[in-house]
Amino acid sequence: MYNARIWLVVRPSVGLPLLLGTVLVLSLLVHSAILTNTDWLPSFFQGSNAAAEAPAEVAANEAVQPSASIL
């Protein structure tokens, strides 16, 4: 292990909780940024299924377009 000497400077009982705590804080920051900056994720968590609704809209648009092209 190349970085094994770090534990001669920082005790593992201090360094490991700091490392894991940093990972935890960064993970929470990323998740909160995703929740606040997207509009689809909260509705996904609520159980909304936008993927099932999209083909119905496409099918409705396709049904309208052929009749308009005949005229």
N, C-alpha and C positions, 0 to 999 in steps of 0.2 A: 504494500500500500504506500503510495507516494506521499500522502499527507499525514502519515502516522505521527510525525513529530509535533503536530499541532496539539496533541493531547499532553505533551510535556509542558506546554505553556498554559493551556486552558484545560481545567479539569473536566472530564466527561460528565460529571454530575451538574456542571454549569453549562457546558457547551451544547450538549444534546437537547436540553429543554429550550435553550435559546434558538437553536436551529429549527426544531419542530414548531416552536412558537412563531417564528418568522414565516415558516411555510403556512401555518394556519392563518396568520393575519393576511398574507398575500392572497391566499385562496378566498378568504371572505371578501377582500376588496375586489377581486375579479368577479366573483359571483354577484356582489351588490352592483357593480358597474353594469353587468349584463342585465340585471333585473331593472335597473333604472333607465337604461338606454335602448331597450327593445320593447316593442309593443306586443310581440307574439308570445314571449315566454310566460308572462303572467296568465294569459288566457290558456296557454298550454297546461299550466299547473292547475287551473280551474276545471280542466276537462273539455275545453272547447276543441273540436276537431276541424280545423280549417281545411285540411287536406280532403276531407270528405265533402265539404261544401263547395270547393273549387270546381270539380268536374260537373256539378249541376249547373253552375253558372256558365261554363264553357258549352255545355250541351244546349242551354237556352240560347246562347249567342249563335251557335251553329244552326239552330232551327230557324232563326230569324233571317240569317244571311242568304240562304238559298232562295227563299221566297222573294227577297228584295232584288236578287240578281235576275230573276225571271222577268220582272217588270223592266 
